[in-house]
Amino acid sequence: MKRGLPSFFTSLGLISGCISIVFSIAYGNLTLAGYFILIAAFFDFIDGFTARMVNAISDFGKQLDSLADVVSFGVAPSMIIYQIIELAFVQSSTSFDKYNPTTGQHIILFSSFILAVFSALRLAKFNLDPGQSKSFRGLPVPANAIFFAGIGFIVESNVWLSHQIVSSVWILLALVVLFSYLQVSNIRMFSLKFSSYGFKANAVQYLFLLVSAVLLVLFHLPALSPIIVLYVLVSVVTIGKNK
């Protein structure tokens, strides 16, 4: 039973990702869709932690984890950005018909799923790269998903930034392209897995967590997207690009 716990938590994460997709596409509720991506991220952390704790790390678990991550952190955020692009079309075009888009509008809407493709590519690279145990090469797929969940929280919170986000389809497409690239890039990004808890060895992680906590207290869940941007910038500055 103990050895099956990691896979059990992975399965709960997969279910959470599926529920997120339902809330996005069936109900258009980006807030709940974002919540379930966060729940999936929690289970993604718990399954790895549990596997190490009960010494149940296996190739089967790694493959199951990656398959679940494609859904929860690839398809689910793609559905969120799909809904936001659709909203941008509604607000910027009087000729947009949600139930009968033009060919061009279909292509733009379906471009959302580039995220899912690059998430799968990122996971495949990660599984074959033994050098990503202490730091990552490229943006981890949970961080990518949390960024787009944060965009959904911003849009539904109706803060001033929400109007800027849905004002241009091209800005949204640029975010899709940028974060797809970041996932498969060779940019080294720090990990929040601590091998020790001393401040000197983990100064970057502790400072990042402190600033993130402050942003969350001040701006709540809409702060998630800026936090992921901060994560990328800090990684570039402190680790840089792997030549």
DRENDO-1510 file (C-alpha; in Angstrom, 1 decimal, always signed):
<recs>
REC; n; res; u; v; w
REC; 1; MET; +0.0; +0.0; +0.0 .
REC; 2; LYS; +2.8; +2.4; +0.8 .
REC; 3; ARG; +4.5; +1.8; -2.5 .
REC; 4; GLY; +1.2; +2.7; -4.2 .
REC; 5; LEU; +0.7; +6.0; -2.5 .
REC; 6; PRO; +2.8; +8.1; -4.9 .
REC; 7; SER; +0.7; +6.8; -7.9 .
REC; 8; PHE; -2.5; +7.4; -5.9 .
REC; 9; PHE; -1.5; +11.1; -5.4 .
REC; 10; THR; -0.5; +11.3; -9.1 .
REC; 11; SER; -3.9; +10.0; -10.1 .
REC; 12; LEU; -5.6; +12.6; -7.9 .
REC; 13; GLY; -3.5; +15.3; -9.6 .
REC; 14; LEU; -4.7; +13.9; -13.0 .
REC; 15; ILE; -8.3; +14.1; -11.9 .
REC; 16; SER; -7.8; +17.6; -10.7 .
REC; 17; GLY; -6.5; +18.6; -14.2 .
REC; 18; CYS; -9.5; +17.0; -15.8 .
REC; 19; ILE; -11.9; +18.9; -13.5 .
REC; 20; SER; -10.0; +22.1; -14.4 .
REC; 21; ILE; -10.6; +21.4; -18.1 .
REC; 22; VAL; -14.4; +20.9; -17.4 .
REC; 23; PHE; -14.7; +24.2; -15.5 .
REC; 24; SER; -12.9; +26.0; -18.4 .
REC; 25; ILE; -14.7; +24.7; -21.4 .
REC; 26; ALA; -18.1; +23.6; -20.0 .
REC; 27; TYR; -18.7; +26.4; -17.5 .
REC; 28; GLY; -16.3; +29.2; -18.5 .
REC; 29; ASN; -15.3; +29.5; -14.8 .
REC; 30; LEU; -11.6; +30.4; -15.0 .
REC; 31; THR; -11.4; +30.8; -11.2 .
REC; 32; LEU; -12.3; +27.3; -10.4 .
REC; 33; ALA; -10.3; +26.0; -13.4 .
REC; 34; GLY; -7.3; +27.8; -11.8 .
REC; 35; TYR; -8.0; +26.4; -8.4 .
REC; 36; PHE; -7.9; +22.9; -9.7 .
REC; 37; ILE; -4.6; +23.5; -11.5 .
REC; 38; LEU; -3.2; +24.6; -8.1 .
REC; 39; ILE; -4.7; +21.5; -6.5 .
REC; 40; ALA; -3.0; +19.4; -9.2 .
REC; 41; ALA; +0.3; +21.2; -8.5 .
REC; 42; PHE; -0.1; +20.3; -4.8 .
REC; 43; PHE; -0.6; +16.6; -5.6 .
REC; 44; ASP; +2.4; +16.8; -8.0 .
REC; 45; PHE; +4.5; +17.9; -5.1 .
REC; 46; ILE; +3.0; +15.4; -2.7 .
REC; 47; ASP; +3.5; +12.4; -5.1 .
REC; 48; GLY; +7.3; +13.1; -5.4 .
REC; 49; PHE; +7.7; +13.8; -1.7 .
REC; 50; THR; +5.8; +10.6; -0.8 .
REC; 51; ALA; +7.9; +8.5; -3.3 .
REC; 52; ARG; +11.1; +9.7; -1.7 .
REC; 53; MET; +9.8; +9.2; +1.8 .
REC; 54; VAL; +8.7; +5.6; +1.3 .
REC; 55; ASN; +11.5; +4.8; -1.1 .
REC; 56; ALA; +9.0; +4.0; -3.9 .
REC; 57; ILE; +10.7; +5.9; -6.8 .
REC; 58; SER; +10.2; +3.8; -10.0 .
REC; 59; ASP; +10.2; +4.2; -13.8 .
REC; 60; PHE; +6.4; +3.4; -13.7 .
REC; 61; GLY; +5.8; +6.3; -11.4 .
REC; 62; LYS; +7.9; +8.7; -13.5 .
REC; 63; GLN; +6.0; +7.8; -16.6 .
REC; 64; LEU; +2.6; +8.1; -14.9 .
REC; 65; ASP; +3.6; +11.4; -13.5 .
REC; 66; SER; +4.6; +12.8; -16.9 .
REC; 67; LEU; +1.3; +11.5; -18.5 .
REC; 68; ALA; -0.7; +13.2; -15.7 .
REC; 69; ASP; +1.3; +16.4; -16.0 .
REC; 70; VAL; +0.6; +16.7; -19.8 .
REC; 71; VAL; -3.1; +16.9; -18.9 .
REC; 72; SER; -2.9; +19.0; -15.7 .
REC; 73; PHE; -0.2; +21.4; -16.7 .
REC; 74; GLY; -0.4; +21.2; -20.5 .
REC; 75; VAL; -4.0; +20.8; -21.7 .
REC; 76; ALA; -5.7; +22.5; -18.6 .
REC; 77; PRO; -3.8; +25.8; -19.0 .
REC; 78; SER; -4.4; +25.6; -22.8 .
REC; 79; MET; -8.1; +25.5; -22.1 .
REC; 80; ILE; -7.8; +28.6; -19.9 .
REC; 81; ILE; -6.0; +30.6; -22.5 .
REC; 82; TYR; -8.5; +29.4; -25.1 .
REC; 83; GLN; -11.3; +30.8; -23.1 .
REC; 84; ILE; -9.4; +34.1; -22.6 .
REC; 85; ILE; -8.7; +34.5; -26.3 .
REC; 86; GLU; -12.3; +33.8; -27.0 .
REC; 87; LEU; -13.2; +36.6; -24.5 .
REC; 88; ALA; -10.7; +38.9; -26.2 .
REC; 89; PHE; -12.5; +38.2; -29.6 .
REC; 90; VAL; -15.8; +39.0; -28.0 .
REC; 91; GLN; -14.6; +42.3; -26.6 .
REC; 92; SER; -12.6; +43.4; -29.6 .
REC; 93; SER; -14.8; +42.3; -32.5 .
REC; 94; THR; -18.5; +42.8; -33.2 .
REC; 95; SER; -18.3; +40.2; -35.9 .
REC; 96; PHE; -17.2; +37.4; -33.7 .
REC; 97; ASP; -19.6; +34.5; -33.4 .
REC; 98; LYS; -18.7; +32.1; -30.6 .
REC; 99; TYR; -20.5; +29.2; -32.2 .
REC; 100; ASN; -19.3; +29.9; -35.8 .
REC; 101; PRO; -15.9; +31.5; -35.8 .
REC; 102; THR; -14.2; +32.3; -39.1 .
REC; 103; THR; -11.3; +30.1; -40.3 .
REC; 104; GLY; -8.8; +32.6; -39.1 .
REC; 105; GLN; -10.4; +32.9; -35.7 .
REC; 106; HIS; -10.4; +29.1; -35.4 .
REC; 107; ILE; -6.7; +29.0; -36.1 .
REC; 108; ILE; -6.0; +31.6; -33.5 .
REC; 109; LEU; -8.2; +29.9; -30.9 .
REC; 110; PHE; -6.6; +26.5; -31.6 .
REC; 111; SER; -3.1; +28.0; -31.3 .
REC; 112; SER; -3.8; +27.8; -27.5 .
REC; 113; PHE; -2.9; +24.1; -27.7 .
REC; 114; ILE; +0.7; +24.9; -28.7 .
REC; 115; LEU; +1.1; +25.1; -24.9 .
REC; 116; ALA; +0.0; +21.5; -24.5 .
REC; 117; VAL; +2.4; +20.4; -27.3 .
REC; 118; PHE; +5.4; +22.2; -25.8 .
REC; 119; SER; +4.5; +20.9; -22.3 .
REC; 120; ALA; +4.7; +17.4; -23.6 .
REC; 121; LEU; +8.1; +18.2; -25.3 .
REC; 122; ARG; +9.4; +19.7; -22.1 .
REC; 123; LEU; +8.4; +16.6; -20.1 .
REC; 124; ALA; +10.0; +14.3; -22.6 .
REC; 125; LYS; +13.2; +16.3; -22.4 .
REC; 126; PHE; +13.1; +16.2; -18.6 .
REC; 127; ASN; +12.6; +12.5; -18.5 .
REC; 128; LEU; +15.7; +11.9; -20.6 .
REC; 129; ASP; +18.0; +14.5; -18.9 .
REC; 130; PRO; +19.6; +13.3; -15.7 .
REC; 131; GLY; +21.1; +16.8; -15.2 .
REC; 132; GLN; +17.9; +18.3; -13.9 .
REC; 133; SER; +17.9; +17.0; -10.4 .
REC; 134; LYS; +19.2; +20.2; -8.6 .
REC; 135; SER; +18.1; +22.8; -11.2 .
REC; 136; PHE; +15.9; +22.8; -14.3 .
REC; 137; ARG; +16.7; +23.4; -17.9 .
REC; 138; GLY; +13.7; +25.3; -19.2 .
REC; 139; LEU; +10.5; +26.4; -17.4 .
REC; 140; PRO; +8.9; +23.5; -15.4 .
REC; 141; VAL; +5.4; +22.6; -16.6 .
REC; 142; PRO; +3.7; +23.3; -13.2 .
REC; 143; ALA; +5.2; +26.8; -13.2 .
REC; 144; ASN; +3.9; +27.3; -16.8 .
REC; 145; ALA; +0.4; +26.1; -15.8 .
REC; 146; ILE; +0.4; +28.3; -12.7 .
REC; 147; PHE; +1.3; +31.4; -14.8 .
REC; 148; PHE; -1.8; +30.8; -17.0 .
REC; 149; ALA; -4.0; +30.0; -14.0 .
REC; 150; GLY; -2.8; +33.4; -12.7 .
REC; 151; ILE; -3.9; +35.0; -16.0 .
REC; 152; GLY; -7.3; +33.5; -15.4 .
REC; 153; PHE; -7.5; +34.8; -11.9 .
REC; 154; ILE; -6.5; +38.3; -13.2 .
REC; 155; VAL; -9.2; +38.3; -15.8 .
REC; 156; GLU; -12.0; +37.2; -13.5 .
REC; 157; SER; -10.9; +39.5; -10.6 .
REC; 158; ASN; -11.7; +42.4; -12.9 .
REC; 159; VAL; -8.6; +44.4; -11.8 .
REC; 160; TRP; -7.3; +47.1; -14.1 .
REC; 161; LEU; -4.8; +44.7; -15.6 .
REC; 162; SER; -7.6; +42.3; -16.7 .
REC; 163; HIS; -8.8; +44.9; -19.3 .
REC; 164; GLN; -5.2; +45.1; -20.7 .
REC; 165; ILE; -4.9; +41.4; -21.0 .
REC; 166; VAL; -8.2; +40.8; -22.9 .
REC; 167; SER; -7.7; +43.9; -25.1 .
REC; 168; SER; -5.5; +42.2; -27.6 .
REC; 169; VAL; -5.6; +38.7; -29.0 .
REC; 170; TRP; -2.0; +39.2; -30.2 .
REC; 171; ILE; -0.7; +39.8; -26.7 .
REC; 172; LEU; -2.3; +36.5; -25.6 .
REC; 173; LEU; -0.8; +34.7; -28.5 .
REC; 174; ALA; +2.6; +36.2; -27.7 .
REC; 175; LEU; +2.3; +34.8; -24.2 .
REC; 176; VAL; +1.5; +31.4; -25.6 .
REC; 177; VAL; +4.6; +31.5; -27.9 .
REC; 178; LEU; +6.9; +32.9; -25.2 .
REC; 179; PHE; +6.0; +30.4; -22.5 .
REC; 180; SER; +6.1; +27.5; -25.0 .
REC; 181; TYR; +9.6; +28.5; -25.8 .
REC; 182; LEU; +10.6; +28.9; -22.2 .
REC; 183; GLN; +9.6; +25.3; -21.5 .
REC; 184; VAL; +12.0; +23.9; -24.0 .
REC; 185; SER; +14.7; +26.5; -23.7 .
REC; 186; ASN; +18.1; +25.8; -22.3 .
REC; 187; ILE; +17.7; +28.5; -19.6 .
REC; 188; ARG; +18.7; +27.1; -16.2 .
REC; 189; MET; +16.1; +27.7; -13.5 .
REC; 190; PHE; +16.5; +27.1; -9.8 .
REC; 191; SER; +14.6; +24.4; -8.0 .
REC; 192; LEU; +12.7; +24.7; -4.8 .
REC; 193; LYS; +13.8; +21.3; -3.7 .
REC; 194; PHE; +16.1; +21.8; -0.7 .
REC; 195; SER; +19.0; +19.5; -0.1 .
REC; 196; SER; +19.7; +21.5; +3.1 .
REC; 197; TYR; +18.0; +24.3; +4.9 .
REC; 198; GLY; +20.9; +26.7; +5.5 .
REC; 199; PHE; +20.2; +30.2; +4.3 .
REC; 200; LYS; +23.6; +30.7; +2.6 .
REC; 201; ALA; +23.1; +27.7; +0.4 .
REC; 202; ASN; +19.5; +28.5; -0.4 .
REC; 203; ALA; +19.5; +32.3; -0.3 .
REC; 204; VAL; +17.9; +32.7; -3.8 .
REC; 205; GLN; +15.1; +30.2; -2.9 .
REC; 206; TYR; +14.3; +31.8; +0.5 .
REC; 207; LEU; +14.3; +35.4; -0.9 .
REC; 208; PHE; +12.1; +34.3; -3.8 .
REC; 209; LEU; +9.6; +32.6; -1.4 .
REC; 210; LEU; +9.6; +35.7; +0.8 .
REC; 211; VAL; +8.8; +38.1; -2.1 .
REC; 212; SER; +6.2; +35.6; -3.4 .
REC; 213; ALA; +4.5; +35.5; +0.0 .
REC; 214; VAL; +4.4; +39.3; +0.1 .
REC; 215; LEU; +2.9; +39.5; -3.4 .
REC; 216; LEU; +0.3; +36.9; -2.5 .
REC; 217; VAL; -0.7; +38.7; +0.7 .
REC; 218; LEU; -1.0; +42.1; -1.2 .
REC; 219; PHE; -2.6; +40.9; -4.5 .
REC; 220; HIS; -3.9; +37.4; -3.7 .
REC; 221; LEU; -4.1; +34.8; -6.5 .
REC; 222; PRO; -3.8; +37.3; -9.4 .
REC; 223; ALA; -0.2; +37.7; -8.1 .
REC; 224; LEU; +0.7; +34.1; -9.4 .
REC; 225; SER; +1.5; +35.3; -12.9 .
REC; 226; PRO; +3.9; +38.0; -11.8 .
REC; 227; ILE; +5.5; +35.5; -9.4 .
REC; 228; ILE; +6.3; +33.1; -12.2 .
REC; 229; VAL; +7.7; +36.0; -14.3 .
REC; 230; LEU; +9.9; +36.9; -11.2 .
REC; 231; TYR; +11.0; +33.2; -11.0 .
REC; 232; VAL; +12.1; +33.3; -14.6 .
REC; 233; LEU; +14.0; +36.6; -14.2 .
REC; 234; VAL; +15.7; +35.6; -11.0 .
REC; 235; SER; +16.7; +32.3; -12.7 .
REC; 236; VAL; +18.2; +34.2; -15.6 .
REC; 237; VAL; +20.1; +36.5; -13.4 .
REC; 238; THR; +21.4; +34.0; -10.8 .
REC; 239; ILE; +22.0; +30.9; -13.0 .
REC; 240; GLY; +21.9; +32.2; -16.6 .
REC; 241; LYS; +21.8; +30.3; -19.8 .
REC; 242; ASN; +23.5; +26.9; -20.2 .
REC; 243; LYS; +25.9; +27.2; -23.1 .
</recs>
